[in-house]
Amino acid sequence: MILIISHKGFHPGFKLFGLKDLIRLIDKNEWNNFSLFKKIGIAKKYKTIHYFWGRVNSWEILLLLLLKKKIILHFIGSDVLMILNSKSKQIKTKFYKTMGAKLFVVHKNLKQELNDVGIETDVVEFVNRKIENINSSLTKDFSVLVYVPEGKENFYNLKMIKETAKEFPKTKFYIFPYNSEFEIENMIPVKPVAHEHVPELIQQHNLFVRVPKHDGLPNTIIEALMCSRFVAWTFEHPFVYKVTTSKELMEVVKKTMNKNKLNSAGKDYVLENYNTEKLKNRFKELWEII
């Protein structure tokens, strides 16, 4: 049996695997309220403890490793950013690995970032949604959907979006999830939508943009590709435009507004590489190997 300690927001993705006889999910917030004694008592019942994401208590990890438990620390984007910004976390993570913990990340970009500070990891991707073959069509009028959560404007480079929107005053830029109005006329806020309705929102637009300062493997990138949309992201990914400046984003807007077709290759890539069966088998392989 595998014990997965994860934020409850990720539980739907693990439940898609249909492995309820193999895995037990515990909400990370609930787990953190347990005493160390209770945590060890629960963990003793399992062969493998999989932390997703990989934020852990040092004493807890060391005790479990001493008890010969197989420990997986599986990092998402925010985990890696915390490690990169903290020498002490880098030292601790290296120590966990020396003690026998297995380290994984959800995207190759994160692997490279940790490798740059001397931490070796392997990539096991995770998608918190069932991948579907969506038969979408082009929208009548070209528009751009941009992911910028309200309150995180600096981290998600809203300034870059504003500069681009000003360059294309006849193109509407829809910003979500956002409630406040913008001073730029062609920037339109879109209120938060339920997780299951995000693909419907994406299909109402031609280009999806997500340009944060740091990221892992976000659902929205996979969802946009699944919907055959063109995508601009800060990081490298097959069939995605990598953009890090306003000028680069402007070039992508120019290119995509003149494309009278869908990003079918992007959708095919997602169907092939992120389908539930393939991800399930990769996780089963991970749990069986260690």
Helices and strands as residue ranges (DSSP letters): E 2-6, G 8-10, H 11-15, E 23-27, H 28-32, H 36-43, E 48-52, H 58-66, E 70-75, H 77-84, H 87-99, E 102-105, H 108-116, E 122-123, E 143-147, H 158-167, E 172-176, E 187-189, G 195-197, H 198-202, E 207-210, H 219-226, E 230-233, E 241-242, H 246-257, H 264-273, H 276-289
